[in-house]
Amino acid sequence: MPPMSPFDLLNFNLRLTALIVDTQTVMALRIWGMSGALPQRPGENLRMVQEKGPAMLKAFSAGSAALMAGKRPDQVVDAALAPLSRKVRYNRKRLLR
């Protein structure tokens, strides 16, 4: 297993920053929707709660698989965050429509 290069670290940090920004955007949009400041689709609050379990299961499974495959720590975290990043990105795009 090759060691982590500075470019790997930069790439990892950029993906993590994108996840953080997308997560904050989704949280703000949902809070504004719950307060009535923005229009909200029916069932959005229920959807928000119901999607957590499956998303975390996918993240745990992907991270565990990477760990058992002998990946580097940054690759394990990246594998675990990938399903969450996809879901958060989808939610951001959907809520901004």
C-alpha positions as a Markdown table, in Angstrom:
| # | Residue | x | y | z |
|---|---|---|---|---|
| 1 | Met | 0.0 | 0.0 | 0.0 |
| 2 | Pro | 1.6 | 3.3 | -1.1 |
| 3 | Pro | 1.8 | 6.0 | 1.5 |
| 4 | Met | -0.5 | 9.0 | 1.4 |
| 5 | Ser | 0.9 | 11.8 | -0.8 |
| 6 | Pro | 0.3 | 15.5 | -0.2 |
| 7 | Phe | -2.0 | 15.5 | -3.3 |
| 8 | Asp | -4.1 | 12.7 | -1.7 |
| 9 | Leu | -4.4 | 14.8 | 1.5 |
| 10 | Leu | -5.5 | 17.8 | -0.5 |
| 11 | Asn | -8.0 | 15.8 | -2.5 |
| 12 | Phe | -9.4 | 14.3 | 0.6 |
| 13 | Asn | -9.7 | 17.7 | 2.3 |
| 14 | Leu | -11.5 | 19.1 | -0.7 |
| 15 | Arg | -14.0 | 16.3 | -0.7 |
| 16 | Leu | -14.6 | 16.6 | 3.0 |
| 17 | Thr | -15.1 | 20.4 | 2.7 |
| 18 | Ala | -17.6 | 19.9 | -0.1 |
| 19 | Leu | -19.5 | 17.5 | 2.2 |
| 20 | Ile | -19.5 | 20.0 | 5.1 |
| 21 | Val | -20.7 | 22.8 | 2.9 |
| 22 | Asp | -23.5 | 20.7 | 1.3 |
| 23 | Thr | -24.5 | 19.4 | 4.7 |
| 24 | Gln | -24.8 | 22.9 | 6.1 |
| 25 | Thr | -26.8 | 24.0 | 3.0 |
| 26 | Val | -29.3 | 21.1 | 3.4 |
| 27 | Met | -29.7 | 21.8 | 7.1 |
| 28 | Ala | -30.4 | 25.5 | 6.5 |
| 29 | Leu | -32.9 | 24.8 | 3.8 |
| 30 | Arg | -34.7 | 22.2 | 5.9 |
| 31 | Ile | -34.8 | 24.5 | 8.9 |
| 32 | Trp | -36.1 | 27.4 | 6.8 |
| 33 | Gly | -38.7 | 25.0 | 5.4 |
| 34 | Met | -39.8 | 23.9 | 8.8 |
| 35 | Ser | -40.1 | 27.5 | 10.0 |
| 36 | Gly | -42.2 | 28.4 | 7.0 |
| 37 | Ala | -39.7 | 30.8 | 5.5 |
| 38 | Leu | -39.4 | 28.6 | 2.4 |
| 39 | Pro | -41.9 | 26.4 | 0.7 |
| 40 | Gln | -41.5 | 22.8 | 1.7 |
| 41 | Arg | -42.8 | 19.6 | 0.0 |
| 42 | Pro | -45.2 | 17.5 | 2.0 |
| 43 | Gly | -43.5 | 14.7 | 3.9 |
| 44 | Glu | -40.1 | 16.4 | 3.9 |
| 45 | Asn | -39.7 | 16.2 | 7.7 |
| 46 | Leu | -40.5 | 12.5 | 7.7 |
| 47 | Arg | -38.2 | 11.9 | 4.8 |
| 48 | Met | -35.4 | 13.7 | 6.7 |
| 49 | Val | -35.7 | 11.3 | 9.6 |
| 50 | Gln | -36.3 | 8.1 | 7.5 |
| 51 | Glu | -33.2 | 8.6 | 5.3 |
| 52 | Lys | -30.7 | 8.7 | 8.2 |
| 53 | Gly | -30.7 | 4.9 | 9.0 |
| 54 | Pro | -30.1 | 3.6 | 5.5 |
| 55 | Ala | -27.5 | 6.3 | 4.8 |
| 56 | Met | -25.5 | 5.4 | 7.9 |
| 57 | Leu | -25.7 | 1.7 | 7.2 |
| 58 | Lys | -24.3 | 2.3 | 3.7 |
| 59 | Ala | -21.5 | 4.4 | 5.1 |
| 60 | Phe | -20.7 | 1.9 | 7.8 |
| 61 | Ser | -20.7 | -1.0 | 5.3 |
| 62 | Ala | -18.4 | 0.9 | 2.8 |
| 63 | Gly | -16.0 | 1.9 | 5.6 |
| 64 | Ser | -15.9 | -1.6 | 7.0 |
| 65 | Ala | -15.2 | -3.1 | 3.6 |
| 66 | Ala | -12.4 | -0.6 | 3.0 |
| 67 | Leu | -10.9 | -1.4 | 6.4 |
| 68 | Met | -11.0 | -5.1 | 5.9 |
| 69 | Ala | -9.4 | -4.7 | 2.4 |
| 70 | Gly | -6.4 | -3.1 | 4.1 |
| 71 | Lys | -6.9 | 0.4 | 2.8 |
| 72 | Arg | -5.1 | 3.5 | 4.3 |
| 73 | Pro | -7.0 | 5.4 | 7.0 |
| 74 | Asp | -7.8 | 8.2 | 4.6 |
| 75 | Gln | -9.2 | 5.7 | 2.1 |
| 76 | Val | -11.3 | 4.1 | 4.8 |
| 77 | Val | -12.8 | 7.5 | 5.8 |
| 78 | Asp | -13.3 | 8.4 | 2.2 |
| 79 | Ala | -15.1 | 5.1 | 1.5 |
| 80 | Ala | -17.4 | 5.7 | 4.5 |
| 81 | Leu | -18.1 | 9.3 | 3.5 |
| 82 | Ala | -18.8 | 8.6 | -0.2 |
| 83 | Pro | -22.4 | 7.3 | 0.3 |
| 84 | Leu | -23.2 | 10.2 | 2.7 |
| 85 | Ser | -21.7 | 12.7 | 0.2 |
| 86 | Arg | -23.9 | 11.3 | -2.6 |
| 87 | Lys | -27.1 | 11.5 | -0.5 |
| 88 | Val | -26.3 | 15.0 | 0.8 |
| 89 | Arg | -25.5 | 16.3 | -2.7 |
| 90 | Tyr | -28.8 | 14.8 | -4.0 |
| 91 | Asn | -30.7 | 16.5 | -1.1 |
| 92 | Arg | -29.1 | 19.8 | -1.8 |
| 93 | Lys | -29.9 | 19.7 | -5.5 |
| 94 | Arg | -33.5 | 18.6 | -4.7 |
| 95 | Leu | -34.1 | 21.2 | -2.0 |
| 96 | Leu | -32.8 | 24.0 | -4.2 |
| 97 | Arg | -35.3 | 23.3 | -7.0 |
